[in-house]
């Protein structure tokens, strides 16, 4: 029962984020705002415990969430053959750029603290 309550909390936070995003014409997607609201809501045990149970259930069945992606890849193999090399280069570059930016963001405050 707590798992369903956790799913309800997740949907409530996502819905509130959508309403805020669209209603106030904010430049953030609704789910991102919903996650920020969820982060604040996790301070309360009434939210934290059901969401934790729901998250545990979802994580234990995580492999099932990859089935639609696999089906999508199989149905678009021609596109993958045409653009696969470019996609691989872009994914590799964006990963390295993300790692570099993360390293700089973590290094910069530490450098300032040493001064």
C-alpha positions in Angstrom: 0.0 0.0 0.0 2.9 2.4 0.8 4.3 1.7 -2.7 1.1 3.0 -4.3 1.2 6.1 -2.0 4.8 6.7 -3.1 3.7 6.5 -6.8 0.9 8.9 -6.0 3.4 11.3 -4.4 5.6 11.1 -7.4 2.7 11.8 -9.8 1.5 14.7 -7.6 4.9 16.4 -7.6 5.2 15.9 -11.3 1.8 17.3 -11.9 2.3 20.3 -9.7 5.6 21.0 -11.5 3.8 20.8 -14.9 1.1 23.2 -13.7 3.7 25.6 -12.4 5.8 25.4 -15.5 2.9 25.9 -17.9 0.9 28.3 -15.8 3.8 30.6 -15.0 5.5 30.1 -18.4 8.7 29.1 -16.8 11.7 28.1 -18.9 12.0 24.8 -17.0 10.2 21.6 -17.9 7.5 20.5 -15.5 9.2 17.2 -14.4 12.3 19.2 -13.4 10.3 21.5 -11.2 8.5 18.5 -9.8 11.8 16.9 -8.9 12.9 20.1 -7.1 9.6 20.0 -5.2 10.1 16.3 -4.5 13.5 17.1 -3.1 11.9 19.6 -0.7 9.1 17.1 0.1 11.6 14.3 1.0 12.3 16.1 4.3 9.0 14.8 5.6 8.6 11.2 6.6 5.0 11.1 5.2 6.5 11.6 1.8 9.9 10.0 2.2 8.8 6.5 3.4 6.2 5.8 0.7 8.5 7.2 -2.0 11.4 5.1 -0.8 9.2 1.9 -1.0 8.1 2.9 -4.5 11.6 3.6 -5.6 12.8 0.2 -4.3 10.1 -1.5 -6.3 10.9 0.4 -9.5 14.7 -0.2 -9.1 14.1 -4.0 -8.6 12.2 -4.0 -11.9 14.5 -1.6 -13.7 15.4 -4.0 -16.5 11.8 -4.0 -17.7 12.1 -0.3 -18.4 14.7 -1.0 -21.1 12.4 -3.2 -23.2 10.7 -0.3 -25.0 14.1 1.3 -25.8 15.3 -2.1 -27.2 12.2 -2.4 -29.3 12.6 1.2 -30.6 16.2 0.5 -31.6 15.2 -2.7 -33.4 12.5 -1.0 -35.4 14.8 1.8 -36.5 17.9 -0.2 -37.4 18.1 1.6 -40.8 18.5 4.9 -39.1 21.0 3.5 -36.7 23.0 2.2 -39.6 22.8 5.6 -41.3 23.6 7.8 -38.3 25.1 5.4 -35.8 28.7 6.6 -36.3 27.7 10.2 -35.8 25.6 9.3 -32.8 28.5 7.4 -31.2 30.9 10.3 -31.7 28.4 12.8 -30.3 27.6 10.6 -27.3 31.3 10.1 -26.6 32.1 13.8 -26.9 29.2 14.9 -24.8 30.2 12.4 -22.1 33.8 13.7 -22.1 32.6 17.3 -22.0 30.2 16.5 -19.1 33.0 14.8 -17.2 35.3 17.7 -17.8 32.7 20.3 -16.7 32.0 18.2 -13.6 35.7 18.0 -12.8 36.1 21.8 -13.2 33.0 22.5 -11.1 34.3 20.3 -8.3 37.9 21.6 -8.6 37.0 25.3 -8.6 35.6 25.7 -5.0 38.5 23.5 -3.7 41.0 25.8 -5.4 39.3 28.9 -3.9 39.3 27.3 -0.4 43.1 26.7 -0.6 43.8 30.4 -1.2 
